[in-house]
Amino acid sequence: MRTFLHLLGLLLVCGAAHAIDDDPDAAQGDWEKPPANGKPWKHSGTGLAFPQFLGSFRMAGEFRFKEGGGRFIRYESTEERARADIFFFPHTTSELSLENTKAAINNELEAVIAQFQERANKGRYKNVIIDGPADGEIPLWPTGSLPLSVRSLVATKLADTKEGPKEAQIKQWTGVTMLKGHLITIRYMHPTATGEQGEAALKGFAGMVFQVIKDPQLRAQVRELVQVYLADPLSAEGNQAATAVLAYIQKTPFVNVPIPVEALAPWLDVFKSNAPGSELQLLRAFALGSARAGLDEADAAACLTAGAKQFLLIYDRFIRENPLLKVPGVDELKSAVEHNDVAAFLKRRAVERK
């Protein structure tokens, strides 16, 4: 695993000149592959779950330090010619004051810069220019925030390649925050030759990481809204809750909520013609049922089954009120639910419509 990551790093160095050669060695810890079956990587200490893809960045692996309980995950993007490491180090088991939290964050940030300067002193970099630190925060929902401190530097990377010595200017952006007693350090490097596109990629990646950090608290609120909807789906409160949940699942890349609009479309069209507005309630029912399972990290098949059950629940309510709304084919969906065949059934319907 480490050999693969090292080779990939060299390819990025030679092809993109953004070089990072400061990987820890085998004496310090071990490389691990990303979780199987595309599942998110989870950090138990903070409760954060990182997807294997953040935009064009693919998770390449995890490094576990043998001492201290620290680890980091690595993301690579050949498209952006960039690499990012996200470190997690336990710092304290007690609640720190805001002042002490900021001090710990700033100390960690200074340590990262000092490590880079040490590598420069050993001849790996030259012409190092370091910006001053900037403080900010990561807002949480619905209240609160995490302190954040960031710092950037540019330097000329010196690398030996098959074609001989090469130089290229790189930028390193580092951001540090603290969550649940753990220091979280984001270290992102890319060649300055990528210009504005490279800066946009950096901002985009940092924004996605901040979304991951915000997500557990936000997801807890969304789960509560799902329960409000399920308690009385057709009420004003249920509709308001569903609207908020839909806004969340449309924006987040971290929750799998499949909604097979193509397969449901013929049934929805019938309801739209005969009872305008009911089609939206049916589609919303499928989405909220699917979201309920997705929020608990169920796989796609389980989400589709949960969505189908909620769809059928609302469908039956409409049919009881107006039997003329009954649509041929929906009974087949009921049968698919009973036989645990929802995913395959919906796929067949979608294919038949094409």
C-alpha positions as CSV (number, residue, x, y, z in Angstrom):
1,M,0.0,0.0,0.0
2,R,2.8,2.4,0.9
3,T,4.6,1.6,-2.3
4,F,1.6,2.4,-4.3
5,L,1.1,5.7,-2.6
6,H,4.8,6.6,-3.0
7,L,4.7,5.8,-6.7
8,L,1.5,7.9,-7.1
9,G,3.2,10.7,-5.3
10,L,6.2,10.5,-7.6
11,L,3.9,10.6,-10.7
12,L,2.2,13.7,-9.3
13,V,5.6,15.2,-8.6
14,C,7.0,14.6,-12.0
15,G,3.9,15.3,-14.0
16,A,2.5,18.2,-11.9
17,A,5.5,19.3,-9.9
18,H,3.6,19.6,-6.6
19,A,5.8,17.1,-4.8
20,I,5.3,15.9,-1.3
21,D,8.0,13.5,0.0
22,D,7.6,13.8,3.7
23,D,5.6,10.6,4.3
24,P,6.2,8.9,7.7
25,D,8.2,5.7,7.4
26,A,7.3,2.2,8.4
27,A,8.8,2.6,11.8
28,Q,6.2,5.2,12.7
29,G,3.1,3.3,11.6
30,D,1.3,1.5,8.9
31,W,-0.7,2.4,5.7
32,E,-4.2,1.0,5.4
33,K,-6.4,0.8,2.4
34,P,-9.7,2.8,2.3
35,P,-12.8,1.0,3.7
36,A,-14.2,-1.8,1.5
37,N,-17.2,-1.4,-0.8
38,G,-16.8,2.4,-1.0
39,K,-17.9,3.0,2.6
40,P,-16.9,6.2,4.3
41,W,-13.9,6.3,6.6
42,K,-14.9,6.9,10.2
43,H,-13.0,8.4,13.0
44,S,-14.4,7.2,16.3
45,G,-12.9,9.9,18.5
46,T,-14.7,12.7,16.7
47,G,-17.6,10.9,15.1
48,L,-16.7,12.2,11.7
49,A,-17.3,10.2,8.5
50,F,-15.3,11.0,5.4
51,P,-16.6,9.8,2.0
52,Q,-14.1,8.2,-0.3
53,F,-14.6,10.9,-2.9
54,L,-14.6,14.7,-2.2
55,G,-15.2,16.2,-5.6
56,S,-12.4,15.0,-7.8
57,F,-10.3,13.9,-4.8
58,R,-10.1,10.2,-4.2
59,M,-9.2,8.8,-0.8
60,A,-5.9,7.0,-1.3
61,G,-5.4,5.5,2.1
62,E,-5.0,5.9,5.9
63,F,-1.9,6.0,7.9
64,R,-2.0,4.9,11.6
65,F,0.7,6.0,13.9
66,K,2.0,3.3,16.2
67,E,2.3,5.8,19.1
68,G,0.0,8.5,20.3
69,G,-3.2,7.3,18.7
70,G,-2.8,9.7,15.7
71,R,-3.8,8.9,12.1
72,F,-4.4,10.7,8.9
73,I,-6.2,10.0,5.7
74,R,-4.9,11.1,2.2
75,Y,-6.9,12.4,-0.7
76,E,-5.4,12.7,-4.2
77,S,-6.6,14.4,-7.3
78,T,-4.8,13.9,-10.6
79,E,-7.2,16.4,-12.2
80,E,-6.3,19.1,-9.8
81,R,-2.7,17.9,-9.4
82,A,-3.1,18.2,-5.7
83,R,-2.8,16.1,-2.5
84,A,-4.4,16.6,0.9
85,D,-3.8,14.9,4.2
86,I,-6.2,15.2,7.1
87,F,-4.6,14.4,10.5
88,F,-6.4,13.5,13.7
89,F,-4.4,13.6,17.0
90,P,-6.0,13.1,20.5
91,H,-5.1,16.2,22.6
92,T,-7.2,16.2,25.7
93,T,-9.9,14.2,27.5
94,S,-11.2,17.3,29.3
95,E,-13.2,20.3,28.2
96,L,-10.9,23.2,27.3
97,S,-11.7,26.9,27.5
98,L,-11.9,28.7,24.2
99,E,-8.6,30.5,25.0
100,N,-6.8,27.2,25.7
101,T,-8.4,25.6,22.6
102,K,-7.1,28.4,20.4
103,A,-3.6,28.1,22.0
104,A,-3.5,24.3,21.3
105,I,-4.6,25.0,17.7
106,N,-2.0,27.7,17.2
107,N,0.7,25.5,18.7
108,E,-0.2,22.7,16.3
109,L,-0.1,25.1,13.3
110,E,3.3,26.4,14.3
111,A,4.5,22.8,14.6
112,V,3.4,22.0,11.0
113,I,5.2,25.1,9.7
114,A,8.3,24.2,11.7
115,Q,8.4,20.7,10.2
116,F,8.2,22.2,6.7
117,Q,11.0,24.6,7.5
118,E,13.1,21.7,8.8
119,R,12.7,19.9,5.5
120,A,13.7,23.1,3.7
121,N,16.8,23.2,5.9
122,K,17.7,19.7,4.7
123,G,17.6,20.8,1.1
124,R,14.2,19.5,0.0
125,Y,12.8,23.0,-0.5
126,K,14.2,26.5,-1.1
127,N,12.9,30.1,-1.4
128,V,10.3,29.5,1.4
129,I,7.9,32.3,2.0
130,I,5.5,31.9,4.9
131,D,2.3,34.0,5.4
132,G,1.2,35.1,8.8
133,P,-1.5,33.0,10.6
134,A,-5.2,33.9,10.2
135,D,-7.9,33.0,12.6
136,G,-11.5,32.1,11.8
137,E,-14.2,29.7,12.7
138,I,-16.2,26.8,11.3
139,P,-19.9,27.6,12.0
140,L,-22.0,24.8,13.2
141,W,-25.8,24.4,12.9
142,P,-28.0,25.4,14.6
143,T,-25.6,27.2,17.0
144,G,-22.0,27.4,17.9
145,S,-18.7,27.2,16.0
146,L,-15.3,25.6,16.1
147,P,-12.2,27.9,16.2
148,L,-9.9,27.6,13.1
149,S,-6.4,28.9,12.4
150,V,-4.9,28.8,8.9
151,R,-1.5,29.5,7.4
152,S,-0.1,29.3,3.9
153,L,3.4,29.1,2.4
154,V,5.0,28.8,-1.0
155,A,8.4,27.2,-1.7
156,T,10.4,25.8,-4.5
157,K,10.4,22.0,-4.4
158,L,13.7,20.2,-5.4
159,A,13.2,16.8,-6.9
160,D,15.5,14.2,-8.5
161,T,13.7,12.6,-11.5
162,K,14.8,10.3,-14.3
163,E,15.3,13.3,-16.5
164,G,17.5,14.9,-13.8
165,P,17.0,17.5,-11.1
166,K,13.8,19.5,-11.4
167,E,12.3,22.5,-9.5
168,A,8.8,23.6,-9.2
169,Q,7.0,26.1,-6.9
170,I,4.3,24.6,-4.6
171,K,1.9,26.1,-2.2
172,Q,1.0,24.4,1.2
173,W,-2.2,25.5,2.9
174,T,-2.7,24.3,6.5
175,G,-5.8,24.6,8.6
176,V,-6.2,23.4,12.2
177,T,-9.2,23.1,14.4
178,M,-10.3,21.0,17.4
179,L,-13.3,18.8,17.9
180,K,-14.1,16.6,20.9
181,G,-10.6,16.8,22.3
182,H,-8.9,16.0,18.9
183,L,-6.7,18.3,16.9
184,I,-7.7,18.1,13.2
185,T,-5.1,19.4,10.8
186,I,-5.8,19.8,7.0
187,R,-2.6,20.0,4.9
188,Y,-3.2,20.7,1.2
189,M,-0.4,21.1,-1.4
190,H,-0.6,22.0,-5.1
191,P,1.7,23.6,-7.7
192,T,1.3,27.3,-8.0
193,A,1.4,26.9,-11.8
194,T,-2.2,25.8,-11.6
195,G,-3.0,29.5,-10.9
196,E,-6.6,30.5,-10.2
197,Q,-7.9,27.0,-11.0
198,G,-5.6,25.6,-8.3
199,E,-6.7,28.2,-5.8
200,A,-10.4,27.4,-6.5
201,A,-9.7,23.7,-6.1
202,L,-8.1,24.4,-2.7
203,K,-11.0,26.5,-1.5
204,G,-13.5,23.9,-2.8
205,F,-11.7,21.0,-1.0
206,A,-11.4,22.9,2.3
207,G,-15.1,23.8,2.0
208,M,-16.0,20.1,1.6
209,V,-13.9,19.1,4.6
210,F,-15.7,21.8,6.6
211,Q,-19.0,20.3,5.5
212,V,-17.9,16.9,6.8
213,I,-17.0,18.5,10.2
214,K,-20.4,20.3,10.3
215,D,-22.4,17.2,9.2
216,P,-22.8,15.1,12.4
217,Q,-24.6,18.0,14.3
218,L,-26.6,18.9,11.2
219,R,-27.5,15.3,10.5
220,A,-28.9,14.9,14.1
221,Q,-31.2,17.8,13.5
222,V,-32.3,16.4,10.1
223,R,-33.1,13.0,11.8
224,E,-35.4,14.9,14.1
225,L,-37.1,16.5,11.2
226,V,-37.6,13.2,9.5
227,Q,-39.4,12.0,12.6
228,V,-41.6,15.1,12.6
229,Y,-42.6,14.3,9.0
230,L,-43.2,10.6,9.7
231,A,-45.5,11.5,12.6
232,D,-48.0,13.3,10.3
233,P,-46.8,13.4,6.7
234,L,-49.6,15.4,5.2
235,S,-49.8,18.1,8.0
236,A,-48.3,21.6,7.7
237,E,-45.6,20.6,10.2
238,G,-44.8,17.5,8.2
239,N,-44.5,19.4,5.0
240,Q,-42.2,22.0,6.6
241,A,-40.0,19.3,8.0
242,A,-39.9,17.5,4.7
243,T,-38.9,20.7,2.9
244,A,-35.9,21.1,5.2
245,V,-34.9,17.5,4.9
246,L,-35.1,17.7,1.1
247,A,-32.9,20.8,1.1
248,Y,-30.3,18.9,3.2
249,I,-30.2,15.8,1.0
250,Q,-30.0,17.8,-2.2
251,K,-26.9,19.7,-1.0
252,T,-25.0,17.1,1.0
253,P,-22.6,14.6,-0.7
254,F,-22.5,12.5,2.5
255,V,-25.9,10.8,2.6
256,N,-27.0,8.3,0.0
257,V,-30.7,9.0,-0.8
258,P,-31.7,7.3,-4.1
259,I,-34.9,8.7,-5.5
260,P,-36.0,6.8,-8.7
261,V,-38.0,9.6,-10.4
262,E,-37.8,7.9,-13.8
263,A,-39.5,4.7,-12.5
264,L,-42.1,6.5,-10.5
265,A,-43.0,9.1,-13.2
266,P,-45.9,7.4,-14.9
267,W,-47.7,6.9,-11.6
268,L,-46.9,10.5,-10.5
269,D,-48.3,11.8,-13.8
270,V,-51.7,10.1,-13.2
271,F,-51.9,11.7,-9.7
272,K,-50.9,15.0,-11.1
273,S,-53.7,14.9,-13.7
274,N,-56.4,13.7,-11.3
275,A,-55.4,15.3,-8.0
276,P,-52.9,18.1,-8.6
277,G,-50.4,18.3,-5.7
278,S,-50.7,14.7,-4.6
279,E,-47.9,13.7,-6.9
280,L,-45.6,15.9,-5.0
281,Q,-46.7,14.3,-1.7
282,L,-46.0,10.8,-3.2
283,L,-42.5,11.8,-4.5
284,R,-41.8,13.5,-1.1
285,A,-42.8,10.3,0.7
286,F,-40.4,8.2,-1.3
287,A,-37.6,10.7,-0.7
288,L,-38.2,10.9,3.1
289,G,-38.4,7.2,3.4
290,S,-35.2,6.8,1.5
291,A,-33.6,9.6,3.6
292,R,-34.6,7.9,6.8
293,A,-32.5,4.9,5.8
294,G,-29.7,6.9,4.2
295,L,-29.2,8.9,7.4
296,D,-28.4,5.6,9.1
297,E,-25.9,4.8,6.3
298,A,-28.0,2.0,4.8
299,D,-27.0,0.8,1.3
300,A,-28.9,1.9,-1.8
301,A,-31.1,-1.2,-1.9
302,A,-32.3,-0.6,1.7
303,C,-32.9,3.0,1.0
304,L,-35.0,2.2,-2.0
305,T,-37.0,-0.3,0.0
306,A,-37.6,2.2,2.8
307,G,-38.6,4.8,0.2
308,A,-41.1,2.4,-1.4
309,K,-42.7,1.6,1.9
310,Q,-43.3,5.3,2.7
311,F,-44.6,5.9,-0.9
312,L,-47.1,3.0,-0.5
313,L,-48.2,4.3,2.8
314,I,-49.2,7.7,1.4
315,Y,-50.5,6.1,-1.8
316,D,-52.9,3.9,0.3
317,R,-54.1,7.0,2.2
318,F,-55.0,8.7,-1.1
319,I,-56.7,5.6,-2.5
320,R,-58.8,5.3,0.7
321,E,-60.0,8.9,0.2
322,N,-60.5,8.5,-3.5
323,P,-60.5,5.0,-5.0
324,L,-60.6,6.4,-8.5
325,L,-56.9,7.4,-8.0
326,K,-55.8,3.7,-8.0
327,V,-53.1,3.2,-10.6
328,P,-52.3,-0.1,-12.3
329,G,-48.8,-1.4,-11.5
330,V,-48.5,-0.1,-7.9
331,D,-49.5,-3.5,-6.6
332,E,-46.3,-4.8,-8.3
333,L,-44.3,-2.4,-6.1
334,K,-46.1,-3.8,-3.1
335,S,-45.1,-7.3,-4.2
336,A,-41.5,-6.2,-4.7
337,V,-41.5,-4.8,-1.1
338,E,-42.8,-8.1,0.2
339,H,-40.2,-10.1,-1.8
340,N,-37.3,-7.7,-1.0
341,D,-37.0,-7.0,-4.7
342,V,-37.6,-3.2,-4.8
343,A,-34.2,-2.2,-6.3
344,A,-34.5,-4.7,-9.2
345,F,-38.1,-3.9,-9.8
346,L,-37.6,-0.1,-10.0
347,K,-34.6,-0.7,-12.3
348,R,-36.7,-2.7,-14.7
349,R,-39.4,0.0,-14.7
350,A,-36.8,2.7,-15.5
351,V,-35.3,0.6,-18.3
352,E,-38.8,-0.1,-19.8
353,R,-39.5,3.6,-20.1
354,K,-36.4,4.3,-22.2
